Amino acid sequence: DFKTTHYVLSSGSVVYQLVKADRRRKKIVFSNGGDYDARLSPKNNVTITQGIPLISGTGYVEIDIRQDENLPFLDWFVVAEGATNVYVLEVFEV
């Protein structure tokens, strides 16, 4: 099973929770279709200078239990340098 979500992020220091922790989630893909870079983190203290880069335009981050152990199970947060669009694809165990 899967779920897709689209977020329109505002600029600056606003931290958004993209997904909540879920032990059924096996894979998650974050994609940035907007004009500004963003940063991801499994912790809510993510900043525009600290976190996993999610590059504007076509940037994406893929997290899978086969490569990343328990990371897909965690909460995930994002902050963007400016107003941007982030898409999330979650794949769950059926």
C-alpha positions as CSV (number, residue, x, y, z in Angstrom):
1,D,0.0,0.0,0.0
2,F,1.2,3.6,-0.5
3,K,0.3,7.2,0.4
4,T,1.3,10.4,-1.3
5,T,1.1,13.9,0.3
6,H,1.9,17.4,-1.1
7,Y,3.1,20.2,1.2
8,V,3.4,23.9,0.3
9,L,6.1,25.2,2.7
10,S,6.5,28.8,3.7
11,S,9.9,30.4,3.9
12,G,12.2,30.8,6.8
13,S,12.5,29.0,10.0
14,V,9.1,27.2,10.1
15,V,9.7,23.5,10.8
16,Y,7.0,21.2,9.4
17,Q,6.4,17.6,10.3
18,L,6.1,15.7,7.0
19,V,5.3,12.3,8.4
20,K,4.7,10.7,11.8
21,A,6.5,7.6,13.0
22,D,5.0,4.4,11.6
23,R,6.5,0.9,12.0
24,R,4.6,-0.3,8.9
25,R,6.4,2.1,6.6
26,K,9.1,0.3,4.6
27,K,10.1,3.1,2.2
28,I,9.7,6.9,2.0
29,V,10.6,9.3,-0.8
30,F,10.8,13.1,-0.3
31,S,10.9,15.2,-3.5
32,N,11.4,19.0,-3.8
33,G,9.5,20.4,-6.8
34,G,9.9,24.0,-5.8
35,D,12.3,26.9,-6.2
36,Y,14.1,26.8,-2.8
37,D,16.3,24.2,-1.1
38,A,15.1,22.5,2.0
39,R,16.6,20.3,4.8
40,L,15.2,17.1,6.2
41,S,15.8,15.5,9.6
42,P,14.2,12.8,11.8
43,K,14.5,15.4,14.6
44,N,12.5,18.6,14.9
45,N,15.6,20.8,15.4
46,V,16.3,20.8,11.7
47,T,17.5,24.2,10.3
48,I,18.2,25.6,6.8
49,T,21.9,24.9,7.5
50,Q,21.6,21.5,9.3
51,G,19.9,18.4,8.0
52,I,19.8,16.3,4.9
53,P,19.8,18.5,1.8
54,L,16.6,18.4,-0.4
55,I,17.7,20.4,-3.4
56,S,15.2,22.6,-5.3
57,G,13.8,21.6,-8.7
58,T,14.4,17.9,-8.9
59,G,16.0,17.0,-5.6
60,Y,14.8,13.9,-3.9
61,V,15.8,11.7,-0.9
62,E,14.9,8.0,-0.8
63,I,14.9,6.1,2.5
64,D,14.4,2.3,2.5
65,I,14.6,-0.3,5.3
66,R,17.0,-2.5,3.2
67,Q,19.7,0.3,3.1
68,D,18.8,2.6,6.0
69,E,17.6,0.1,8.7
70,N,14.9,1.8,10.9
71,L,15.0,5.3,9.4
72,P,11.8,4.9,7.4
73,F,9.9,4.2,10.7
74,L,10.8,7.6,12.3
75,D,9.1,11.0,12.3
76,W,10.5,13.3,9.6
77,F,10.7,17.1,9.6
78,V,11.6,19.7,7.0
79,V,12.5,23.4,6.8
80,A,12.9,25.4,3.6
81,E,14.9,28.4,2.6
82,G,11.8,29.9,0.8
83,A,8.3,28.9,-0.2
84,T,8.6,25.6,-2.0
85,N,6.7,22.4,-2.8
86,V,7.6,19.1,-1.1
87,Y,6.0,15.7,-2.1
88,V,6.1,12.6,0.0
89,L,5.6,9.0,-1.1
90,E,5.3,6.5,1.7
91,V,5.2,2.7,1.0
92,F,3.7,0.5,3.7
93,E,3.8,-3.2,4.5
94,V,0.5,-4.8,3.5
